[in-house]
Amino acid sequence: MTTAETEIPTQVSAPTEEVERAHGVTLSDTAAAKAKALLERDGSSEMVLRIAVQPGGCSGLRYELFFDDRSLDGDALVTFDGIGLAVDRMSKPYLDGAVIDFVDTIEKQGFTIDNPNAQNSCACGDSFH
């Protein structure tokens, strides 16, 4: 019996596991395009889109979504199609898995937040617990 030699490839392939993101919030392509257009019109290239949760609203917490030129200690930043999306350290656990989208219909226009962590919400749509 003879043993055939096995050729060992010299090229190393990239790891198959996904690189861990800084935060678990996703910005849809539509929302990224709208944010990019707004920044090009009114903002500066150093600004990022920031999502945060703050105490308040009828259900206990409310969302804040705004352009920001600050970098806060503990920020988690992920870039979507050229737009940075920042989440502060305190908001991160409340927003993990949330998806930010932009809708433009006859009935509604604006950014929407679909958050699987929200246990309930109120009629205004901006508050959750």
C-alpha positions as a Markdown table, in Angstrom:
| # | Residue | x | y | z |
|---|---|---|---|---|
| 1 | Met | 0.0 | 0.0 | 0.0 |
| 2 | Thr | 1.2 | 3.5 | -0.8 |
| 3 | Thr | 0.0 | 6.7 | 0.7 |
| 4 | Ala | -0.8 | 9.6 | -1.7 |
| 5 | Glu | 0.6 | 12.9 | -0.7 |
| 6 | Thr | -1.9 | 15.6 | 0.0 |
| 7 | Glu | -1.2 | 19.1 | -1.3 |
| 8 | Ile | -1.7 | 21.7 | 1.4 |
| 9 | Pro | -3.1 | 24.9 | 0.1 |
| 10 | Thr | -1.0 | 28.0 | 0.7 |
| 11 | Gln | -3.9 | 30.5 | 0.7 |
| 12 | Val | -5.5 | 31.1 | 4.1 |
| 13 | Ser | -9.3 | 31.6 | 4.0 |
| 14 | Ala | -11.1 | 34.2 | 6.1 |
| 15 | Pro | -12.8 | 33.0 | 9.3 |
| 16 | Thr | -16.4 | 31.9 | 8.8 |
| 17 | Glu | -17.7 | 33.3 | 12.1 |
| 18 | Glu | -19.3 | 36.8 | 11.9 |
| 19 | Val | -17.3 | 39.6 | 13.3 |
| 20 | Glu | -19.0 | 40.9 | 16.5 |
| 21 | Arg | -20.5 | 44.4 | 16.0 |
| 22 | Ala | -20.2 | 47.2 | 18.5 |
| 23 | His | -23.9 | 47.2 | 19.0 |
| 24 | Gly | -27.0 | 45.3 | 17.9 |
| 25 | Val | -29.0 | 48.1 | 16.3 |
| 26 | Thr | -29.5 | 47.8 | 12.5 |
| 27 | Leu | -30.1 | 50.8 | 10.1 |
| 28 | Ser | -32.0 | 49.7 | 7.0 |
| 29 | Asp | -30.7 | 50.7 | 3.6 |
| 30 | Thr | -33.7 | 53.1 | 3.2 |
| 31 | Ala | -33.0 | 54.8 | 6.5 |
| 32 | Ala | -29.2 | 55.0 | 5.8 |
| 33 | Ala | -30.0 | 56.6 | 2.4 |
| 34 | Lys | -32.4 | 59.2 | 4.0 |
| 35 | Ala | -29.9 | 60.0 | 6.8 |
| 36 | Lys | -27.1 | 60.4 | 4.3 |
| 37 | Ala | -29.3 | 62.8 | 2.2 |
| 38 | Leu | -30.2 | 64.8 | 5.3 |
| 39 | Leu | -26.6 | 65.1 | 6.4 |
| 40 | Glu | -25.5 | 66.1 | 2.9 |
| 41 | Arg | -28.2 | 68.8 | 2.9 |
| 42 | Asp | -28.0 | 70.2 | 6.5 |
| 43 | Gly | -25.1 | 68.6 | 8.4 |
| 44 | Ser | -21.4 | 68.0 | 8.4 |
| 45 | Ser | -19.4 | 64.9 | 7.5 |
| 46 | Glu | -18.3 | 64.5 | 11.2 |
| 47 | Met | -21.9 | 63.9 | 12.4 |
| 48 | Val | -23.3 | 60.5 | 13.1 |
| 49 | Leu | -26.9 | 59.4 | 13.7 |
| 50 | Arg | -27.4 | 58.7 | 17.4 |
| 51 | Ile | -30.1 | 56.6 | 18.9 |
| 52 | Ala | -30.7 | 56.7 | 22.7 |
| 53 | Val | -33.3 | 55.9 | 25.3 |
| 54 | Gln | -34.2 | 58.4 | 27.9 |
| 55 | Pro | -36.5 | 58.3 | 30.9 |
| 56 | Gly | -40.0 | 59.7 | 30.1 |
| 57 | Gly | -43.0 | 59.1 | 28.0 |
| 58 | Cys | -46.2 | 57.4 | 29.2 |
| 59 | Ser | -44.6 | 53.9 | 29.3 |
| 60 | Gly | -41.4 | 54.8 | 31.1 |
| 61 | Leu | -38.7 | 55.2 | 28.3 |
| 62 | Arg | -38.7 | 57.2 | 25.1 |
| 63 | Tyr | -36.4 | 57.1 | 22.0 |
| 64 | Glu | -34.2 | 59.9 | 20.9 |
| 65 | Leu | -32.9 | 59.8 | 17.3 |
| 66 | Phe | -30.8 | 62.7 | 16.2 |
| 67 | Phe | -27.6 | 63.8 | 14.4 |
| 68 | Asp | -24.7 | 64.3 | 16.8 |
| 69 | Asp | -21.1 | 65.6 | 16.4 |
| 70 | Arg | -20.0 | 64.4 | 19.9 |
| 71 | Ser | -18.3 | 61.2 | 20.8 |
| 72 | Leu | -19.3 | 60.0 | 24.3 |
| 73 | Asp | -17.3 | 57.8 | 26.5 |
| 74 | Gly | -18.5 | 54.2 | 26.0 |
| 75 | Asp | -20.2 | 54.9 | 22.6 |
| 76 | Ala | -20.7 | 51.9 | 20.3 |
| 77 | Leu | -20.5 | 52.9 | 16.6 |
| 78 | Val | -21.4 | 50.9 | 13.5 |
| 79 | Thr | -21.3 | 52.3 | 10.0 |
| 80 | Phe | -24.1 | 51.5 | 7.6 |
| 81 | Asp | -23.6 | 52.6 | 3.9 |
| 82 | Gly | -21.3 | 55.5 | 5.0 |
| 83 | Ile | -23.5 | 56.6 | 7.9 |
| 84 | Gly | -22.3 | 56.1 | 11.5 |
| 85 | Leu | -24.9 | 54.9 | 14.0 |
| 86 | Ala | -23.9 | 55.6 | 17.6 |
| 87 | Val | -25.4 | 54.1 | 20.7 |
| 88 | Asp | -24.3 | 55.1 | 24.2 |
| 89 | Arg | -23.4 | 52.6 | 26.8 |
| 90 | Met | -26.6 | 53.0 | 28.9 |
| 91 | Ser | -28.9 | 52.7 | 25.9 |
| 92 | Lys | -27.2 | 49.7 | 24.4 |
| 93 | Pro | -29.0 | 46.9 | 26.4 |
| 94 | Tyr | -32.5 | 48.5 | 25.7 |
| 95 | Leu | -31.8 | 48.7 | 21.9 |
| 96 | Asp | -30.1 | 45.4 | 21.1 |
| 97 | Gly | -31.9 | 43.9 | 18.1 |
| 98 | Ala | -33.7 | 47.1 | 17.2 |
| 99 | Val | -34.1 | 48.1 | 13.5 |
| 100 | Ile | -34.3 | 51.7 | 12.4 |
| 101 | Asp | -36.2 | 52.2 | 9.1 |
| 102 | Phe | -37.6 | 55.1 | 7.1 |
| 103 | Val | -41.1 | 55.0 | 5.7 |
| 104 | Asp | -42.5 | 57.4 | 3.2 |
| 105 | Thr | -46.2 | 56.8 | 2.5 |
| 106 | Ile | -49.4 | 58.8 | 2.3 |
| 107 | Glu | -50.2 | 58.0 | 5.9 |
| 108 | Lys | -46.7 | 58.4 | 7.5 |
| 109 | Gln | -43.3 | 59.8 | 6.8 |
| 110 | Gly | -40.3 | 59.4 | 9.1 |
| 111 | Phe | -37.9 | 57.1 | 10.8 |
| 112 | Thr | -39.4 | 54.1 | 12.6 |
| 113 | Ile | -37.9 | 52.0 | 15.3 |
| 114 | Asp | -38.8 | 48.3 | 15.6 |
| 115 | Asn | -37.5 | 47.2 | 19.0 |
| 116 | Pro | -38.0 | 43.6 | 20.1 |
| 117 | Asn | -37.0 | 44.6 | 23.7 |
| 118 | Ala | -40.0 | 46.9 | 24.1 |
| 119 | Gln | -42.5 | 45.0 | 26.3 |
| 120 | Asn | -45.3 | 47.5 | 25.7 |
| 121 | Ser | -45.7 | 50.9 | 24.2 |
| 122 | Cys | -48.1 | 53.8 | 24.3 |
| 123 | Ala | -50.3 | 55.4 | 21.7 |
| 124 | Cys | -47.8 | 58.1 | 20.8 |
| 125 | Gly | -45.4 | 55.4 | 19.5 |
| 126 | Asp | -42.3 | 57.1 | 20.9 |
| 127 | Ser | -42.4 | 55.6 | 24.4 |
| 128 | Phe | -41.9 | 52.0 | 25.6 |
| 129 | His | -41.1 | 50.0 | 28.7 |
